Amino acid sequence: MVTNFLSIAKNMLLPMKKQIIPEPEKEIIYRKNQKTIHKIIEYDYNHVIRKITVFDYFKPQKVKSIEEYKNGSLYKITNFSLIKSETEYQPKTGKKIKTLNYNISNPSKLSSIYNYDSETQNINRLTIYRPDGLSVALIKEFNPRTNTLLKCINYKRNSSTIASVSTFEITETTTIKTTYTYNSKLNKVTFPIREKSRQPVGNTNDVPHDLPKHNIAKLIDNLYKNNLSLSIIKVS
C-alpha cells in the first residue's frame, strides 16, 4: 500500500511532457517574379483549407481579399478593394446569403447590407444605414425575379421607429405608389396619407397614356391650323 502511494506521488512530481501541437500548414504562392506574394493558403490540422489571403497586385503589402472556410466549404469573403465588404455564403450550396458593405471613410461602420434570394441569387432586400453605421435609414424590398422595387420602409432619424412605408405595384405601363405612415399610438402602419400616384414606366417625357387619342389628334390639328410651333408649349 505504501509502495503504491509513493509511486503515485513520484509520478505526480515528475515534470509532465509538453504535448507538441503541430502548426497549421501554410502554402505561399508567389507571382511570376518569385518574390512578390500573390496569396497565402492556410490549412487546419487535417489539411483542410481554412483561409485564403489574396494580396493587391499594385500594392503587394495590401490585402485585397480574405476567403474563409468551414470544413472546407466557403462561407465568407471579405474584400478590401474600393470599400470593405463581407459576403457570406451557404457552405453546403455555395450560394450567397448577404453582403455587408462598410463606410468608405470608416471601415468599422456599416454602410449597407444586401440580402440575396436563395434561388435567383438576386438582391431581395437592401438595408441602408445612416453615417453612424448603427441606425437604419431605409429598407428596400425587391422582386428577385424581375429586380423591381416592391416596398420602401423609411425610419425616423436616430430611431428604430418607422416613419413611412411605400409600396409599389407595377403594371405594363404604370407604377402605382401608395405611402403609409407609422402610428406610434396604435403601434402599426395606418392608412395611406396620400392618394395613389400613377407614373408612366420608362421615359417620363412621353405623352401620358391616359390622354385620349382623339384629344391628341385635335391638339395637333389646332397647332397646324394656327401655324404654331410645339416649342411654345410650356409645362409648369
N, C-alpha and C positions, 0 to 999 in steps of 0.2 A: 504493500500500500504506500509506504513512504517512498519507495523507489519510483513508483508511478507518479507520485506528486512532484518529486524532484525533476523527473523527466519532463513533465508538463511545464513546470516553472522555467526550466532551462530553455525549452523551445520558445517560450514567450519572451524571454530576454534576448534571444538571438535576433540580430537585425534582419528585418524582412526584406526579401529581394524585391526590388522595384520591377513592376510589370512594364515591360517595354511595349509601348504602343506605336506602331509604325505611322509615319507621317503620310497624310493623304497624297496621292501621286499627282504631279502637275506636268502637263505637256505644254511646252512653249513652242509656238510656231512663228518663225521669222519671215520677213519679207524677202524678196529676191536678193537684196544686198547682204543677207545673212547677219545683219547687225540690228536692224530695227524690228521690234516685236510687233507682230500682227495681232496675235491673240494668245490667251492662256486658257487652257482647258484643265479644270480641276476635277478629280475623281474622288469618290469615297473609298472606304477600306475594302469594299467589294469590287473595286474598279468599275463602278457605275458612275457615269457622268453626273457631276453635281453643279458646276458653274462654268460658263464661258465668258471671258472678258475680252472684248474687242477694242483695239486702240484706234484713235483717229489717224487717217492717212497723212494729213498735212501737219498735225500736231501729235507726234508719236507719244508724248508723255500724257496726253489727254485720253481718258476713257470715252469711247464712242457709245458702247452699249454693254449691258450685262445680261446674260441669259441664265436663269435659274431653273433647276430641275428637281423634281421629286420622284424618286425611284426610277430615274432615267427618263421621265416624261417632262416636257417643258411646261412650266406653269406661270412664268413671269419673264417679261423682257423690259428692262429699263434703258431708255435711250437718253443720250445727253447731247445730241447733235445741235439743234437750234434751241429747243426748250427741253427741260427734263420731263419725260413721260414714262409711265409704267403701264404695260399691257399685261393683264392676267389671262391665263388660258386654262381650259378644262384639260387636266392631264390625260384623261382617258381618250378624249376625242381630238384634242389639239385645237379646239375651236376657241375663239376669243370670247372672253366674258365681259371685260371692261377695260378702259384705258383712263388712267389718271394723268392729267396734264397740269404742270406746275407753272407758277408765275415766272415770266422771263427774267425779271429783275431779282426775284427771291425764290429760288428753287425749293424752299421749305414750305411755301404756301400754295395751296391748291388753286388752280385757275378754272378747270372744268373737268367733268367726268363724262366719258362716252360709255353707254351700256349697249351691248350688241345682242341682236336676235340670234338665238341658237341655230336656227335653220338657215336663214339668209346671210347671216354674219354682217348685216347692215345695222346701222345705228337705230335703235328704237327709243332711246331716251338720252337727252343731253341736259346735264346739270351745270349751270354757270354760277360761279362763286363771286362774291364781292372781293375787293382788293385785300381784305383781311385774311382771305383764304379759309374762313370758317363759316360765315353766314352765306346762305344760298340767295342769289339774286332772282333767278328764274329757272324753271324746268320746262323743257320742250319734249313732247312725245311725238314720235313719228310712226307712220305705217312702214314697216321694214321692207315690204314688197314693192311699194310704189315710191318710197322715200318722200312722201308728202306729210306736211305738218298736220297733226290731229288736235293737239292741245298745247296751250302755253299757260303755265302757272307762275304768277308773279308774287313775290314775297315783300312784305314791308321791310324797309331798311332797318338793319340791326335787330331783326326779329324773325322768329320762325312762323309768324302769323301770315296767312295767305292774304294778299291784297286783292287779287283778282284772278279769275280763271277764264281764258278764252278758248273756245272750241271752234274747230274749222270743219265744215262739210264741203267737199269739193265735188262738183258735178262736171260734166263735159266742158262747160263754158263758163262756169261761175264758181267763185269761192264764197261761201256763206260763213260769216263770223258772228259768234254770239259771245258776249263778255258778261261774266258774272262777278259779283263782289262777295267778299267774305264777311259774314255777320258774326262778330265775336260773341254777341249775347246768345245767339242761337247755336254757336259753335258749329256752323255749317255754311256751305256756299248757298246763297239765296238766289232769287230770280234775277234775270238779266237787268242790268241798269241801263242798257241801251238796246235799241232795236237791232235786228239782224242787218248787217251791211253786206250788200252784194257787190262784188268786184269782178270785172271780167278777167278771165285767166289769159295770160300771155301779154300782148302789147296793150298797155293801158291807153295808148293814143288811138286805138281802134274806135270806130263808131259803136256806141252802146248797142248790145244785142236786143234790148227791149224796145228800141225805137222802131215803129212800124215802117215797113219798106216804102209804102206809098207816101209817107211824110218825107222820107229821104229824097224820093224822086221829085216831089213837089218843091223842096228846098233847092235842088239843083236847077230845076226849070226856072225858078224865080231869079236865081243868080244869073243865068244866061240871058233871060229876057231883059234884065236891067243892066247888063254889061258889068256886073260886079265881079270882084275877084274874091277868091276864098281867103286871101290874106287879110281882108278887112274884118273877118270874124274874130272876135276876141273872146277868150274863155276866162271868166272871172274866177 
